[in-house]
Amino acid sequence: MNIKKAFIPLLLVPVSGVMADHTPTHQLDEMVITTAHKSFPNTTKATPSIKITREDLAKQNAVSADDVLRGAPGVHTRRRFIGDTNAILSIRGSNMYQSGQNNVYVDGIPIHNHVQSRWDGAPKFNTIAPNSVDSTTVFYGPYSAEFMGGLGGTVEMRTALPDDFEMSMEAMGFIHESNLYGIEEILTGHKEYISAGNRFGDFSILGFYNHIENEGPWQQLDEIDYSSGTSGDSVTGAQFNQDETGTSVVLGGDNGIQNVISDLYEIKVGYDLTHDLRALFTLAFEDGEKESQSRTWLKDSSGNPYWGDGTTKANLNGNEWTPNKKSWGKYKLGGSATETKTLMYGFNLSGKLTEDWDIDTTASFYDNFKNQQVINNFSRNDPAYKTDKSGIIQDREVWWADYSLKLATQNFLGNDDIGFMAGYQFNHSFLDKDEWTSDNVELLEKTSKSDKNSNGGSTQTNSAFMQSDWEFAMGWNLLVGVRYDHWESLRGNSKDSEAVEDINKGRVSPKASLSFTPAEDWRLRYSFSKAHRFPTAEELFMTADTASGSVAASSNLSPESGLFHDFYVQHELDNGYARVSFFYNEMTNEIMYGTERQANNRTTNTMRNWDKTATIGADFIYDQDYLFDLPVGFNLNGTWLNKEVTANANDPTLVGKEWIRTPRWRANATMTYHATPEWDNSVMVQYRSKPYKDNNNSDTRSNRVYGAMTEYTVVNLNSNYRLAVGDDKTLKFSVGINNLLDEEYYDHQAYPSRTYFARIGLDI
């Protein structure tokens, strides 16, 4: 860990420090209560949003922080198994490989990935435990001047500090039935959580430990082309199938069970400078491991595992192909072990500076100071590994420092009808990858460096923003704002370690919104924004050549720019609300890879700007508890959108094609039966239509096969019971099933099959 980097937030904090019953939970009033933070004026009123409470989360089988967003309208996280660190996030028209278009904050600390944006660009959900989340707000679109980027949306998670002694303990187990491609496996995992906190005068402290250990199903298959013939060795166990494009392939193995371990330690210390002004310090450390070893499905004539040598053909049922244990068909499926260590800390000051002015400022630092992946060419399940331990060692250095300052008032220049907010934001992000060949991966020997796959770079952004809203007539509110971002790319090097010239660009983002409240229970609002997103270091510099194909970055990418419109109507209900929202976006220079297929299903993915895209869509939400005064809560939400390429000089044949990985329909329905005040039973149904994976929309097959993107309907059950066992002590029990109907569905890799959960906890 670089000590100089670690002091960046410490240098920033003093600058701001011297300025030193059944109640609806969805409403955003003039003041927002932010749990571990103090109150702050509502400066996000132009942005449609939904709020998820701790009570909502209790209705789910929540294991990791990404579960908090399960069932939110227009939101999807692709978590392939419990403990998956690549739970990439999509909101509205941003697809899963565009996580860079979305922001995620925890108590003001950014955990969205500042340096990567594709399959490994997921937010760092592993740095937060769901048990510690008190509330979550999802903002749709970039309509507030305070958020950088956020073209899809922004997620804000808040934790809480105790007012008295509190302690919580929980143990949870899960069993996953996997039967993909006839490979029957019972996979197990468990989670343990313990927290304790108290208040001592003006100090509040909370600490917790969260442990997850799990076995995930295989994530890659050995796919290879075959032809008619009977030469070579006769084998059994191969499966002849079709891939997502309909091409006939033979399947000979998988990359094995994914063994994951995560240990998260976190402490929060709050100090109340005054009754309305709080300083908050957060420190988190996460230690993670992931390991898998490939398995062959093939057996020789004697029934022994058959791996192949890359030259001898294998045959079955009149078909022949050439297995190669070192470099199988689409993927090199030897083995892989990854070790990560991450330190994250932040300082926040929030609350009232004076009677009229409020502050919310955060300095934070995220340092993934150890990120090493060791890839052995031959699986440890293969006897040949005993004599050949060669492979690849990859070391990554990832960190970012972030600072934000917001000052706001609801009484600007002595006028109660005018609110004002202004602020500043800074971010510096760093990504480097070094790859080495190794003659012995067990000893971590680094034999020779691969310049072709060693690259990286940095980006830096300085931003200023302001925003004002005016209650100019009874029930009417006008909001205007502007944001300026100055962005730089620094010290870039791409393929063959060639230096890339530094670049700097500036962009202005105006905002406007008009709302009308004709009655207390009705609200109408139209919002407009021009917004931008600048490329990440991965998109600019990270080039790689692997067994599955190649990825080519582009150092001359332009920033994404868009015009965003949203109009919604919301009606308040007893214990709930209903809302319909219509949105339309036009974007230029949207960043996404272009894919070309090669032999044996290898692909070439090139990062590029797409000239123009357009998105039209609508959200609907109906959320009400104690429906018709019955002990029943009901939430129904759905999103329809159509996103298309409207201009593309690079390949005009793609104009009119749907944007990849973006389904037309998403819908979620949750019903909760409050059997008693202590016992809740919930059922959740989630639906998604089939999105396209290929840019030309040629993958029309709906087959549920590895590599495809499929339509699905998934049903989840949860039952939780709370039992008072003494003064201020509560036992908690819950059981549940995810994917009750055992739906087989894919986003390239398979999602989990039917999974059983059981949990017991004690709150003191």
N, C-alpha and C positions, 0 to 999 in steps of 0.2 A: 504494500500500500504506500502511495506517495504522500509523505507527511505534508509537503508544501500544498498539495491539492486539498488536503483535509482542512486546512486553515482558511480556505476561501470564504465559507459561510461565516466564520468567526469575524472576519474583517468587515463583512457586510452588515451584521446585526446592529452594532452600535449606532450606525447612521440613523436607523429608524427608532432605536430604543430611546434616544434622547427626546423623541416626539411623544417621548413617552407619556269519569262517566264514559261515553263512546264519542270521542271527539274526532272530527275529521282531521286527518293528518296530511292532507294533500295541499292545503292552502298555503300560498306564499304571501305573507303579510308585509307591511312596510318594514318591519324589523325581523331578521332571521335569527333564531336561537340556534347556535352552532355548537352545542354540547361542550366539548373540551375548550372551544373558543367562547368568547363573550359575544354579545349581540352585535350585529352589523346591519346597516341599512340594506334593503333588498335592491341590489344593483343589477339583478338578473331578470327583472320583471318582463323584459321584452322577449325572453326566451321561453318557449313552451317546455314544461318540465313535468316529471312525476317524482314522487317521493316514496321510498321504501323504508319501512320502519323495522325495528327489532322484532316486533310482533309479526310482521309479514315474513321475516326470515325464519321464524319458528315454524312456519307452515311447510318448510322444505327440509329435505335431507341434506343440509348444508355441511360440507366438509372443508371447502376452501373458499377464499374470498370471492372468486368468480361466481360462486353460487348465489351471491347476493343479487346478481342481475338476471337470474333465471326467471323468465316469465315477464320481463319488462317489455313494453311495446316497442317494436322496431329494433330490439337489441339482441345480439347473439354473441356468445363466447364459444369458440370451438375447443372444448376440453375433451381430449381423446381418452383420458383415463384420470382417475383421482391422483393428484400429485403432478399432473402435467404442467410443466413450466411454460409451455407454448399455447396457453389458452388465449388465442388471438381474438380481438374484439371488433365487432362491426356494429355501427349505428346508422339506421336509415340507409342512405345510398352509398355509404362507405363499405366496401366489401372486406372480408376477413383478412385479405392480404394488404389492406390499407389501414392498418392499425395506427399509422402515423397521423391519420386524419382525426383521431379521437384523443381526448385528454382524460386522465384519471388522477385525482388528487385524494390524499388521505390527510385530513387536518392541515390542508394547505400545502402538503409536500407532494410534488409530482412523482407518480410511480408509472406513468406511461413511458414507453420506450422512446428515448430521444435520439437513438442512434440507429435503430433497425426498424423495418416496417413490413416485412413479409411474414413467412411462416414462423420465424423466430423473433418477430417484433412485438410480441405480446406485452401488455402491461405487467409489471412485477407484482402480480397478485400474491406471490409467495412471501412478500414482506409484510403481509397483514393477515391476521386471523379473523375469520368471520364472527367468532364469539365477541370480539372487541368492537365490532361495528355497531354503533347506536342508530345511525340513520344514513341513508344514501339518497342523493338527488341526481337524477339524470336530466341534463339539459340537451335539447335537440336543436342542433344548428349553431352557427357562429354569430348570434344576434347581440351578444354582450361584448362591449369593448374590452373587458378585463381579461378575456381568454385569448391566448395565442393559438392560432389555427382553429382546431375544434370544428372542422368543416362537417364532420358527421355529428359530433356532439361532445359533451363533457360530463364526466361522472365525478361527483364530489362525495366522498365517504367521510363521516364524522364519527369520532369515538367520544367517550364520556369519561370524566374524572369523578371519583367518589366524593360524597359529602361526609360519609362515615366509614367505619371499617366494612370492607366488602371482600369476600373470597368466593371464588367459583372453581369447581373441579368438574371435569367431564372425561368420560371414556367412551369411545365409539368404535364399533367394528363393522366391516362391510365384506360381503361375499359377492363375487361377480361370476356369473355363469357365462362362459364364452364357448361358442360352438361355430366359430367362423370357418368356413370351408371344411367343415367336418372335423376340425381339430377341437375336440372336447376338453375343456380345462375348467377347473374350479380355482379361481384366483381370489386371494384374500388380502385384507389390509386392515389397519387400525389407526386411530387418532387419539391422542391424549392432550388435554388442555388444562392448565391451572393458572389462575390469576389471583392477585391480592392487591388491595389498595386501601388507603385511608387518607384522612385529612388532618393536618396538624397546624392549627391556626390558619395562616394565610397560604400554607403549602398543601398541595394535593399530590399524591403519588400513586401510580398504578404500574404494576409489572406483570408480565405473563410469559409463559413458555408453551409453545405449540409444537407437537410432534406428529408427523404423518409418515407412515410406512405402508407401501402398497405394491402389489403386483399388477401391472397393466398388461393387456393383451398385445400380441405382436403388432407392429406398425408398418412393416414393409414385407413384400412378397418377392420371391425370386421368379420373375416373369421373363421368358425367353421365347423367341420364335422357334418353330420346328418345321420339319418337312417329312415327306414320306420316306421310309427306309427302315432297314433292320440291321444296319451295321453297328459294331461296337458291343457294349455290354447290355445284357437284358436286365431291366430293373422293374420294380413295382413302386407304387406309392405316388407317382406323379398324377397331377390332375390337368386334364385338357379343358380349357375354358376360353372365354373371350374377355378382353379388357374393356375399358369404358368406351373405346371407339368401335368395338365390334371386331377387332383384330384377334385372330386365333393365337393363343399362347399356351405354353405348357408351364405349370407351376410346380416348382421342385423344392420349396422350402420357405422359411420365414426368418425374421430377424430376432425371434425369441421373446420371452417374457420380459417386460420392462420393469425392472426393480428400482423403486424410487424411495428415497429417505429425505425428509426435510425436518430440520430443527430450527425453530424460530424463537429468539429471545427478544423481548422488547420492554422498555421502561419509558414511562411518561411522568414528567414532573411539572406541575403547574404552580405558579406563584401569583397571587392576587395583589397587584400593586395598589389597586383601589377596589372598591366594590364592583366597579364596572370596567376594569382594565386588568387583563391577565397575560402573563408571560408563560409560554409552554415550551418545554424541551422534550424532544422525542429521540430515542436511540434504539435502533433495531439491528440485530445481527442474525443472518440466516446462513445455515450450513446445509448444502444440498448435495446429494449423490444420485446418480442414475447409471444403471448398468444393464446391458443385454448381450446375449450371445446367440448367434444364428443357429438354426436347426435345419437339418435336411429331412425331407419327407421320403427320400428315395431309399430303397433297400435293394441289395444285390440278390443273387439267386440263393444265397445262404441265409437271407434274412437280416444281414448286417447293414448298418447305415452306409449309404453310398454317397460320396461327396464329389467325385469327379476330379480330373486333373487339368482340365482346360484344353486337352488335345484328343482324348478318347471320347467317342460318341456313346450315348446311351440310347436305348430303344425300348419302346413299349407300345403294343397294339399297332405295329406297323408304322410307327412314327419315330423319328430320331432327332436328337439335338446334342449339343456339347455342353454338359455341366462344367462349371469352373468354380471350385470352392473359394478361390481367391477373389474373383470378380464375376459374380453371378450376373444374371440377365440385366435387369434394370438398376439394381443396386449392388454395391459391394457389401455383402452381408456377413462379414467376418464377426466382429464384435466391437462393442463400444462401451467406454466407461467415462463418465463426466463428473468432475468435482467442481463445485462452485462455493465461494465464500463471499458474502456481501455485507457491507456495513452501510447503514443509512441513518442519517440524523438530521434533525431540523429544529429551528428556533422560530417561535411565532409570538407576536405581540398583537392582541386583539382587544377591542373594546373602546371605551370613550376616552378621548384625550381632553375634551372640554364638554360643556353641556351640549354643544351643537355638533362637534366634529368627532368622528370615529376613525379608528385605524385598524387595518388588518394587514400585517406584513410578515413574510416568512422567508427565511434563508435556509436552504437545505443542501445536502450533499449525498449523492448516491454513488457508492464505489463497489463495483463487482471486482474486487482486487485479485481474486483467483477464479479463473474460468478455464479449466483445462479439460480437453477431450482427448482420450487415448483410443485409437482405432487399431485393433489387431487385424491383420489381413486374413488370418485363419481363425475360425471359431475355436474357442476353448473346448467345445464339444467334439471337435475333430482331432483324432489322434496325431495328425500331422503338426498340430500346434506345439507338441512337445519338442520338436526339432526346429521349428521355424516360428519365432516370435516377432517377426517383422511387422511393421505397421506405420502409422502416422501419429504424430503428436501435434495438437493444435492448442496454442495459448492465445487467449483473448484478454485484452484490457479494456474495460468498459467503465466509464464514469461520467457523471454530469453534476454541475453545480448550478443552482437556481436561486434567484432572489426575486421577490415580488413585494410591491408596496401599494396599498390602496388607502386613500383618504376619502371620506364621504360625509355628507351632511344631508339631512332632510329639512334644513332651514337655511337655504343659501341666501346670503346677503339679507338675512332677517325676514325672508319670505317663506312661510310654511308651505306654500304651494310649489316650491321649486326644490328639487333635490339635485345634488351635484356629486360627482365622483371623479377622481383623477388618480393616476398611478404610473408606476414604472416597473418594468420586468427585465430581468437579465437571465440568460441561459448560456452555458458553455458545455458542450458535449464532446466526448472523446471516445474513439473506437480504433483499436489496433488488433490485427490478427497476424500471428506468426505460425507458419506450418513447417514441420520438420519430418523428414523420413527417419525411421528408427529401425535398427537391426534387432533391438530387444525392447519391446514396449514395457515388459515387466520391470525392467531396470530404469525405465524412462530415459533411455539413451537417445540423444538427438544427433543423428548421423550427418544429415545435410539439410540445409534450409531450402524450401521451395519458394523461390521468388514469385512464381506464377500464382500461388495461392496465399501470399503474404502481402497484406495491404491494409489501408486504414486512412483515417483523417479525422478532422474536427470541424464542428460548426459552432457559431456564436451568434447570438441575437440580443440586441438591445431594443427595447420597446417603450413607448410612452403612449398613454391613452387618457381620454377624458369622456365624460358622459353626463348628460343632464336631462332631467324629466320635469315636466310642468303640468300641474293640475289646472288647466286653463279655464275649465268650466265644470259644472257639476257632472261628475261621472266620466269626464274626458281627461285623458292623459297623453301627452306628447313627449316622446323620448328621442333625443338625438345624441350621437356619439361619434368618436373617431379614434382610430388607433394607427400608430406608425411603427413599423418594424424595420430595423436595419439588420440585415443578415450577412454573415460572412462564412465562407468555407476556407479552412486553414490546413496547412501541412498535409495535403492529400497525396496519396500514392496509390496507384492501382496496379494492374497486371504488370508483372516483371519489375515491380518496385519503381516504376517510372514516376517521377515527381509531377504533380498536377498544379497548375497555376492557381493561386488563391483568387477567390471571387467575392465581391460584395454587391449586394442589391438592397434597395429600399422599396417598401410598398406602403400605401395608405389604404385604410379600410374604414369607410364611412358606415354608420349604423343609423337606423331610424325606425320608430315604432309608434303606432297610434292605437289607443285602447278606448273602449266605451263600456261603461257599466250602467246599463239602463235600470237595473234593480240590484238589490244586494246579492241575489242568487244567480245573476247572469253576468257574463263578461265576454266581450268580443275584442280581439286584438289582431292587428296586421303588423308584421315586422319585416324589415328589409335589411339586408347586409351585403356588403362586398367584403370578401375575406380571402386570405391567402394562406398557403402552407409551403414552407421551404423544404427542399430535399434533406433527407437524413444522410449521415456519413455512409451508411450501407448502400443507399441508392446511388451515391456519387462515386464511391471508391471500391466497394467490396466485390471483387471478381473472384470466381472460383470455378474449378474444373473437377468434377467428381464422377463417380461411376454412373450416377443417374443422369448426368448431363452437365451443362455449363450455365453459369450465371454471369452476365456481363453488366457491370455498372456503367454509368455514363456521367462523366464529370461536368458535362455542359448542360445538365438538366435545368430547365427554367422552373421558377416557383409555380405551384398551382394557384389559379385564381378563379373566383366564382361569384356569381350573383345569386343570392338566396332570398326566397320569399316564403312567408308562412302566415296563414290566416286561421285562427281557431275561434270556436265558440264553446264556452264552458258554462254548465249549469250545476249549481250546488244542490245536493240532495241531503236528506237527513242521513248522517253517517256516511256520506259519500259524495260522488260527483259523476257527471258525464261530460265528455269532451270530444269534439271532432276537429281535426286539424288538417288543413290542406297545404301542401308545400310544393314549390317548383324551384329547381336549381338549374343554372347553366354554368358549366365550368370549362375553362380553357387550360391547356397544358396539364391535364390531370396525369399523374405519374402512375404507371402500371407497366409491368413487363409484357413484351410480346413473345409468344412461344412458338417455336418451330420444332416439329417432331423429327427424330432421326431413327436410324435402325435400332432394333431391340428396345424400342420405347424410350430411348434417350431423348432428352429435350434440350434445346438452347433457349434460354430466357434472357432477353435483353431489356434493361430498363430504358423506358422512353417516355416522352411527353406525347399524350394523345391530344390532338388539336382541340376538339370540342366534344362535350357530352351534355346531355340534358336529362333531368330527372323530374318526373311528376308523380305525386303520391298523396296518400291520405292516411291518417291515423284515427282510430276510434278507441275510446276508453269508456267503460262503464264500471264503476267501482263503488260498491255499497255494502256496508256491514249491517247486520240485523235487518235483512231484507223483509219488508212487510211486517216488521216487529217480530219476526221469527228469529230463532238462534242460528241464522245462516248468513254467511258472508259470501259475496259473489263478485268476482273480477273478470271481466271479459275485455280483451283488447285485440286489435288487429291492425296490420299495416299492409296497404297495397301500394306498390310503386312500380314504375316502369322507367328504367334507366337505359338510354341508348347512346351509341356513338353517333354524333351528328356531323363530324368532319374529321378526316384522318388522311392527310396527304401521303403518309408513309405507306398506306395500303387502303385505297379508296373502296375496295370491295367490302371492307368491314363497316362502312357507313350504314346505319340502320340496324346493326346487330345489337343485341342486348349486352349490357355490361356484365362481365363474368363474375361468378360467385355472388350474384345479387338476385335473390328470389323475388318473384312477383308478390307472393303472399307470405305473411307470417301471422299467426294467430295464437293466442294463449287464453285459456279459461281456467280459473281456479275457484272452487267452491269449498267453503269451510263450514262444517257443522259444529257449533259450540254445544257439545252434548251436555256439559256442565260448565260452571265457571272455571273449572280446573282442567277440562278435557276437551281438546280440539281435534277434529279429524278433517283432513284436507285431501282433495283430489285435484291434480293439475293435468290439463291436456294441452299439448303443444303441437302445432302444425306448421309445416313449411312446404311450399311448392318447390319443384325442381329448378335449381339455377343451372346456368351453363358454366362449364369449366374452360372450354376452348373459345378463343377470341372470335372464331367464325361461327360459333354456335352449332358446330357439327355434332357435338356429343348429345344427341337426342335420345339415346337409349336410356330407358328408365331402369334397366337391370341393376340390381343391388350387387355390384361387383366392386372389388378393390380398385381404387383410382377414380371412381365415379363420384358424382354429386347427385344425391337422391332426394326425392320427396319423402316426407315422413310424417307420421302421427305418433306421438309418444305420450304415454300415460304414467304419471307418478302418484304415489300414495304416501301419506304421512299421518301418523297419529301421535300426539304428544300429550302427556299428563303431568300435572304439577301437584305435588303433595306437601302441604305444610307439616313439618315434623317438630316444630318447636318455635320459640321466639326467633323471628327473623331467619329461619332456616327453611329451605324448600328443596325437596327432592324432585328431579325432573327425569321423566322417562319418555323415550320416543322410539318408534319403529317405523320403517318405511320401505318402499320398493320404488326404485326408479326403472323406467322402461318395463312396466308391468306386462305388456303384451309381447315383449322380447322382439321388438322391431329391429330389423337389420338395416342400418342406414349409414351413409358414408358422406364425408367431405374429404375425398381422396382416401384417407384412413378411415377405419370403422369407428363409430361411436360405441360406447359401452352397451353390452347386452343387458339382460335383466340383472339388477344389482339389489341386494338386500342390505338394510341398515338397522342397527340397534344401538341405542345410546342411553347412558345413565349419567346424571350429573347432580351436583349439590351446590346450591347457592346459599351463602351465609351473609 
